[in-house]
């Protein structure tokens, strides 16, 4: 059983749980596990805008170079850009220092293999075992110690790749971009502008501590307001490392990952480009998406929440599109992981090609009311085993009487459980969800 690696790398409060000493050891273990001893090797490292990124980067670099492995530093850049650059630069591995949508005090370290894909559970466990055991690491000296190279054109490589994923320009579109004061702050506006769009930016001035602070994909309220005020065609909100995107239509309505997969997936299906007529979704996907695809014959593959599970199913079924309601969407023909900027480009290209507003395109899906509440707990993995919680779920299901569903799952990145109730009446759902939360909170007290 893995202890350090969660669903998206190693995470914790920087300088308290995720210490520089741990980053140093992860650098050593990762370099040892992901490169071949005696062969020229290199690892790409990127980071988001968190103040702790420099500290952890320095520790990682020290660990990696101590094994004689070179480091390619690309600076602040999105997680999916590192996935792409790992392959592009023919590196043995890639590392991103980021805690995605989490607050600034958190940070994380995630690895990519030489193929640009996140590491398998088995490979992560092999790195953990190196940390648990006394390993006789190589200790090269003199000219055999690893070197550090700063790659100034890494962003340029990714920009050209992203732009080439669509076959149109964006001229005539007025877009508001919320960069979450993170990795997308310069990257996303640059790409959209180079394709001809008029771009208005908000929360694109990172200072090291304002990443995800009441902005971005988890707090789109400001974006909704600005889109309407500026009479923009649509808005796009990224998270701290830009691996996800939430859109806002011209009326200020949210267009989440389920809507985006409906718009882009149906477009691909109609053009005969939805490989194997398959779309991969998760258990959190709104039932409205399933209804939108009901008459298409498209096979919907459902996985547990987490992009690694979506990706695993996509590769198994040879699917090209899959994702989550959160806006973490994978276009596998364009990148090996969820990519908020590339997802935005695919959505924008449909708007251009169809010559329809985003609200018109999103209307292809009718969202069923859904309430999602988070509960902070001591042990998120044991909540479902508590009899009182099971009884609360059964009570809610009985009241829904087949007209909806209830789902409780642990967060993959935080000490939370998420309570989701879906059905026909919003007020009823809120009341039912709160009843389950009350039971969990009482047990935790």
C-alpha positions as MATLAB code, in Angstrom:
seq = 'XXXXXXXXXXXXXXXXXXXXXXXXXXXXXXXXXXXXXXXXXXXXXXXXXXXXXXXXXXXXXXXXXXXXXXXXXXXXXXXXXXXXXXXXXXXXXXXXXXXXXXXXXXXXXXXXXXXXXXXXXXXXXXXXXXXXXXXXXXXXXXXXXXXXXXXXXXXXXXXXXXXXXXXXXXXXXXXXXXXXXXXXXXXXXXXXXXXXXXXXXXXXXXXXXXXXXXXXXXXXXXXXXXXXXXXXXXXXXXXXXXXXXXXXXXXXXXXXXXXXXXXXXXXXXXXXXXXXXXXXXXXXXXXXXXXXXXXXXXXXXXXXXXXXXXXXXXXXXXXXXXXXXXXXXXXXXXXXXXXXXXXXXXXXXXXXXXXXXXXXXXXXXXXXXXXXXXXXXXXXXXXXXXXXXXXXXXXXXXXXXXXXXXXXXXXXXXXXXXXXXXXXXXXXXXXXXXXXXXXXXXXXX';
ca = [
       0.000    0.000    0.000;
       1.356    3.408   -1.001;
       1.924    5.829    1.857;
       3.321    8.967    0.229;
       1.875    8.984   -3.269;
      -1.774    9.916   -3.507;
      -3.927   10.045   -6.626;
      -1.798   12.889   -7.979;
       1.749   12.616   -6.660;
       3.130   13.448   -3.223;
       1.365   16.342   -1.521;
       1.396   18.136    1.796;
       1.892   21.452    3.537;
       5.194   22.796    2.203;
       7.983   22.968    4.797;
       5.858   21.087    7.338;
       4.777   17.828    5.717;
       6.450   18.218    2.343;
       9.908   19.082    3.626;
      12.993   19.948    1.558;
      14.604   16.836    3.038;
      11.795   14.709    1.583;
      12.110   16.472   -1.790;
      15.850   15.706   -1.767;
      15.155   12.026   -1.139;
      12.408   11.968   -3.771;
      14.869   13.477   -6.242;
      17.372   10.731   -5.501;
      14.818    7.923   -5.544;
      13.120    9.212   -8.678;
      16.400    9.595  -10.533;
      17.493    6.110   -9.458;
      14.189    4.473  -10.462;
      13.552    6.341  -13.707;
      17.004    6.492  -15.340;
      19.591    3.933  -16.342;
      22.818    3.961  -14.381;
      25.831    4.637  -16.515;
      23.826    6.187  -19.358;
      23.508    9.936  -20.018;
      20.218   10.875  -18.363;
      18.114   13.985  -17.870;
      14.971   14.973  -15.998;
      12.741   17.975  -16.798;
      11.396   20.032  -13.894;
       8.656   22.666  -13.952;
       6.587   24.358  -11.250;
       3.593   26.568  -10.611;
       3.784   30.001   -8.967;
       3.785   28.974   -5.280;
       6.401   30.633   -3.117;
       7.558   27.209   -1.889;
       8.294   26.026   -5.420;
      11.841   27.405   -5.463;
      12.680   25.717   -2.172;
      11.425   22.310   -3.271;
      12.945   22.680   -6.731;
      16.393   23.303   -5.226;
      16.113   20.186   -3.061;
      14.941   18.027   -5.967;
      17.758   19.296   -8.166;
      20.343   18.492   -5.495;
      19.054   14.950   -5.128;
      18.916   14.311   -8.859;
      22.316   15.788   -9.664;
      23.916   13.832   -6.813;
      23.218   10.677   -8.824;
      24.897   12.061  -11.928;
      21.637   12.900  -13.700;
      21.236   16.233  -15.492;
      18.288   18.545  -14.797;
      16.458   20.690  -17.363;
      14.727   23.585  -15.600;
      11.872   25.213  -17.500;
      10.564   27.412  -14.671;
       6.901   28.292  -14.198;
       4.813   26.271  -16.623;
       1.671   24.135  -16.642;
       1.619   20.486  -15.614;
       0.478   19.305  -19.080;
       3.290   21.319  -20.652;
       5.791   19.275  -18.619;
       4.100   16.076  -19.800;
       4.568   17.265  -23.393;
       8.130   18.548  -22.890;
       9.284   15.325  -21.264;
       8.707   13.590  -24.603;
       9.706   16.556  -26.755;
      13.081   16.949  -25.036;
      13.591   13.166  -24.912;
      14.042   13.236  -21.145;
      14.008   10.152  -18.949;
      11.358   11.692  -16.710;
       9.490   14.884  -15.890;
       8.652   16.404  -12.523;
       6.062   19.060  -11.681;
       6.107   20.947   -8.388;
       2.484   21.895   -7.823;
      -0.565   21.248   -5.654;
      -2.963   22.044   -8.502;
      -6.116   23.757   -7.148;
      -5.065   23.550   -3.471;
      -4.230   26.678   -1.407;
      -0.759   28.224   -1.396;
       0.477   26.510    1.771;
       0.170   23.129    0.045;
       2.551   21.876   -2.584;
       3.238   18.632   -4.368;
       5.673   16.647   -6.453;
       4.432   14.525   -9.334;
       6.418   12.481  -11.805;
       5.992   11.684  -15.486;
       7.698    8.840  -17.307;
       9.707    9.273  -20.504;
       6.493    8.649  -22.494;
       4.827   11.702  -20.923;
       2.346    9.661  -18.900;
       2.040    9.809  -15.120;
       3.723    6.925  -13.368;
       1.885    3.683  -12.722;
       1.048    2.672   -9.149;
       3.773    0.036   -9.375;
       6.440    2.547  -10.378;
       5.383    4.962   -7.623;
       5.587    2.138   -5.109;
       9.077    1.291   -6.315;
      10.115    4.886   -5.574;
       8.530    4.677   -2.132;
      10.399    1.466   -1.370;
      13.651    3.255   -2.126;
      12.714    5.857    0.484;
      11.884    3.164    3.036;
      15.132    1.276    2.651;
      18.765    2.101    3.059;
      19.895    2.276   -0.569;
      23.478    2.357   -1.696;
      23.001    5.109   -4.287;
      25.788    5.848   -6.779;
      27.982    8.738   -5.669;
      29.598   10.167   -8.799;
      32.343   12.736   -8.304;
      34.172   15.281  -10.414;
      32.792   15.733  -13.906;
      30.256   12.919  -13.440;
      27.994   14.935  -11.109;
      24.785   16.056  -12.815;
      24.535   19.487  -14.437;
      21.652   21.964  -14.389;
      20.479   23.545  -17.643;
      17.876   26.298  -17.869;
      15.602   25.782  -20.871;
      14.400   29.207  -21.979;
      12.331   28.034  -24.964;
      10.350   25.264  -23.265;
       7.210   27.407  -23.210;
       7.637   28.170  -26.929;
       7.653   24.449  -27.780;
       4.427   23.903  -25.881;
       2.754   27.024  -27.298;
       3.299   25.854  -30.878;
       2.078   22.373  -30.035;
      -1.095   23.678  -28.375;
      -1.891   26.045  -31.245;
      -1.524   23.218  -33.751;
      -4.207   21.117  -32.040;
      -6.942   23.133  -33.773;
      -7.456   23.938  -37.459;
      -8.802   27.456  -37.109;
      -7.919   30.839  -35.668;
      -9.780   32.595  -32.886;
     -10.303   35.931  -34.600;
     -13.586   37.570  -33.716;
     -13.805   35.963  -30.271;
     -13.664   38.024  -27.100;
     -12.472   35.877  -24.198;
     -11.984   36.494  -20.482;
      -9.236   34.338  -18.944;
      -8.891   33.667  -15.213;
      -5.385   32.302  -14.654;
      -5.893   31.558  -10.930;
      -2.643   33.505  -10.412;
      -0.958   30.254  -11.379;
       0.883   28.591  -14.226;
      -1.662   29.662  -16.865;
      -1.366   33.366  -16.055;
       0.942   34.181  -18.974;
       0.697   30.963  -20.962;
      -3.035   30.830  -21.716;
      -3.517   34.503  -22.734;
      -0.436   34.286  -24.968;
      -1.790   31.277  -26.861;
      -5.276   32.717  -27.338;
      -3.888   36.082  -28.462;
      -1.465   34.503  -30.936;
      -4.482   32.739  -32.459;
      -6.237   36.091  -32.907;
      -8.625   36.315  -29.957;
      -9.272   39.480  -27.977;
      -8.277   38.502  -24.441;
      -9.201   40.142  -21.139;
      -7.299   38.751  -18.160;
      -8.189   38.517  -14.484;
      -6.162   36.886  -11.707;
      -3.123   36.658  -13.936;
      -0.682   38.503  -11.651;
       0.908   35.849   -9.429;
       2.922   37.042   -6.447;
       3.823   33.679   -4.958;
       1.029   33.605   -2.388;
      -2.184   34.452   -4.281;
      -2.441   31.240   -6.329;
      -6.031   29.889   -6.310;
      -7.037   32.575   -3.773;
     -10.775   33.053   -4.390;
     -10.219   32.697   -8.121;
      -9.719   30.169  -10.889;
     -11.710   27.048  -11.694;
     -12.800   26.438   -8.094;
     -14.003   30.039   -7.597;
     -15.451   31.222  -10.946;
     -17.798   33.864   -9.506;
     -15.634   36.818  -10.543;
     -15.220   35.383  -14.032;
     -18.987   35.040  -14.425;
     -19.431   38.691  -13.506;
     -16.664   40.008  -15.776;
     -17.835   38.020  -18.819;
     -21.250   39.674  -18.620;
     -19.834   43.136  -17.857;
     -17.392   42.975  -20.765;
     -19.982   41.438  -23.124;
     -17.467   38.708  -23.907;
     -18.231   35.594  -25.936;
     -17.139   33.375  -23.081;
     -14.791   32.997  -20.130;
     -12.200   30.372  -19.192;
     -11.020   29.621  -15.646;
      -7.937   27.497  -15.004;
      -6.560   26.079  -11.769;
      -3.070   26.596  -10.331;
      -1.254   24.203  -12.655;
      -3.617   24.603  -15.651;
      -4.490   20.944  -16.049;
      -8.188   21.780  -15.888;
     -10.592   24.434  -17.171;
     -14.134   25.567  -16.384;
     -15.908   27.756  -18.938;
     -18.545   30.486  -18.598;
     -20.968   31.236  -21.423;
     -21.858   34.718  -22.679;
     -24.747   34.901  -20.198;
     -22.520   34.180  -17.208;
     -23.628   30.566  -16.788;
     -21.097   27.937  -15.729;
     -20.067   25.367  -18.317;
     -18.295   22.648  -16.350;
     -16.425   19.566  -17.517;
     -19.613   17.589  -18.167;
     -20.908   20.286  -20.526;
     -17.517   20.553  -22.217;
     -17.395   16.782  -22.795;
     -20.913   16.960  -24.191;
     -20.105   19.809  -26.599;
     -16.746   18.475  -27.746;
     -17.695   14.803  -27.645;
     -20.866   15.184  -29.699;
     -18.949   17.331  -32.178;
     -16.309   14.619  -32.585;
     -19.023   11.949  -32.853;
     -20.889   13.828  -35.577;
     -17.647   14.181  -37.537;
     -16.846   10.486  -37.074;
     -13.769   11.297  -34.977;
     -14.827    9.934  -31.579;
     -12.620    6.852  -31.591;
     -14.479    3.583  -30.980;
     -17.607    5.647  -30.273;
     -16.418    5.760  -26.659;
     -16.369    8.447  -23.988;
     -14.840    7.881  -20.546;
     -16.528    9.585  -17.593;
     -16.563    9.168  -13.778;
     -19.130    8.271  -11.154;
     -19.494   12.017  -10.441;
     -20.587   12.819  -13.994;
     -24.013   14.408  -14.091;
     -26.834   12.198  -15.328;
     -27.660   14.925  -17.831;
     -24.592   13.986  -19.857;
     -25.760   10.398  -20.106;
     -29.141   11.589  -21.361;
     -27.458   13.813  -23.962;
     -25.674   10.785  -25.427;
     -28.640    8.425  -25.022;
     -29.596    8.231  -28.712;
     -26.084    8.357  -30.195;
     -24.940    4.823  -29.550;
     -21.813    6.195  -27.895;
     -20.474    3.871  -25.202;
     -19.996    5.638  -21.862;
     -17.302    4.030  -19.711;
     -17.594    5.015  -16.040;
     -14.616    5.041  -13.667;
     -13.932    6.143  -10.104;
     -12.942    9.795   -9.661;
      -9.350   10.612  -10.577;
      -7.677   11.393  -13.875;
      -5.403    8.361  -13.598;
      -8.456    6.091  -13.659;
      -9.981    7.977  -16.582;
      -6.708    7.717  -18.491;
      -6.336    4.027  -17.684;
      -9.794    3.301  -19.128;
      -9.120    5.501  -22.172;
      -5.945    3.615  -23.030;
      -7.651    0.273  -22.477;
     -10.594    1.189  -24.745;
      -8.534    3.239  -27.252;
     -10.695    6.280  -26.514;
      -9.610    9.819  -27.411;
     -11.802   11.758  -24.979;
     -12.481   11.391  -21.292;
     -12.652   13.518  -18.205;
     -14.231   14.798  -15.052;
     -16.894   17.298  -14.079;
     -14.140   19.388  -12.454;
     -12.828   20.325  -15.897;
      -9.926   17.871  -15.891;
     -10.350   16.586  -19.445;
      -8.025   14.452  -21.539;
      -7.821   14.771  -25.326;
      -5.475   11.832  -25.752;
      -4.573   12.588  -29.355;
      -3.132   15.923  -28.199;
      -1.558   15.238  -24.797;
      -0.947   12.439  -22.336;
      -2.719   14.075  -19.413;
      -5.522   16.512  -18.659;
      -4.736   19.857  -20.258;
      -6.833   22.918  -19.463;
      -5.436   25.048  -22.270;
      -5.787   22.398  -24.964;
      -9.298   21.616  -23.703;
     -10.157   25.313  -23.975;
      -8.827   25.371  -27.531;
     -10.962   22.378  -28.514;
     -14.037   24.068  -27.064;
     -13.248   27.357  -28.802;
     -12.760   25.577  -32.123;
     -16.267   24.080  -31.850;
     -17.694   27.556  -31.146;
     -15.937   28.856  -34.254;
     -16.815   25.937  -36.525;
     -20.464   25.722  -35.468;
     -20.881   29.509  -35.437;
     -22.977   29.147  -32.309;
     -22.709   30.748  -28.892;
     -21.445   28.660  -26.002;
     -24.861   28.814  -24.355;
     -26.466   27.323  -27.490;
     -23.887   24.534  -27.628;
     -24.164   23.784  -23.905;
     -27.941   23.465  -24.255;
     -27.342   20.031  -25.790;
     -27.115   18.827  -22.184;
     -29.756   19.434  -19.528;
     -28.069   19.309  -16.162;
     -29.886   17.497  -13.376;
     -29.744   19.298  -10.017;
     -26.787   18.140   -7.975;
     -25.533   19.115   -4.518;
     -21.916   18.509   -3.530;
     -20.747   19.149    0.039;
     -17.281   18.640    1.532;
     -16.712   17.380    5.064;
     -13.315   17.538    6.774;
     -12.611   14.237    8.534;
      -9.875   12.488   10.483;
      -9.677    9.369    8.283;
     -11.317    9.810    4.900;
     -10.842    6.158    3.907;
     -12.821    4.727    6.848;
     -15.923    6.924    6.747;
     -17.827    4.592    4.430;
     -17.324    1.681    6.843;
     -19.162    3.428    9.683;
     -22.646    1.884   10.221;
     -24.288    5.269   10.952;
     -23.052    6.617    7.608;
     -24.351    3.550    5.772;
     -27.718    4.026    7.468;
     -27.798    7.708    6.452;
     -27.141    6.751    2.829;
     -29.922    4.170    2.878;
     -32.324    6.723    4.338;
     -31.544    9.235    1.563;
     -31.852    6.588   -1.151;
     -35.237    5.574    0.220;
     -36.451    9.192    0.074;
     -35.197    9.583   -3.517;
     -37.141    6.439   -4.433;
     -35.237    5.791   -7.656;
     -35.421    9.457   -8.750;
     -31.774   10.192   -8.001;
     -28.656    8.928   -6.287;
     -26.267    9.586   -3.420;
     -22.508    9.161   -3.609;
     -19.886    9.561   -0.872;
     -16.200    9.352   -1.731;
     -12.879   10.416   -0.192;
     -10.991   13.303   -1.767;
      -7.837   12.192   -3.524;
      -5.820   15.200   -2.385;
      -7.309   16.563    0.860;
      -8.556   15.176    4.236;
     -12.153   15.444    3.061;
     -15.050   13.260    2.057;
     -17.376   14.546   -0.644;
     -21.112   14.003   -0.312;
     -22.993   14.236   -3.605;
     -26.756   13.930   -3.986;
     -28.386   14.140   -7.418;
     -32.051   14.211   -8.365;
     -34.945   16.357   -9.515;
     -35.494   19.048   -6.856;
     -32.608   21.288   -5.732;
     -34.095   22.192   -2.327;
     -34.782   18.566   -1.476;
     -31.254   17.562   -2.516;
     -29.660   20.230   -0.323;
     -31.640   19.028    2.668;
     -30.759   15.378    2.020;
     -27.059   16.109    1.517;
     -26.937   18.154    4.722;
     -28.549   15.279    6.636;
     -25.708   12.975    5.606;
     -23.098   15.619    6.404;
     -24.615   16.086    9.868;
     -24.192   12.373   10.601;
     -20.539   12.431    9.501;
     -19.791   15.597   11.489;
     -21.402   14.164   14.622;
     -19.183   11.073   14.387;
     -16.084   13.241   13.874;
     -16.864   15.490   16.849;
];
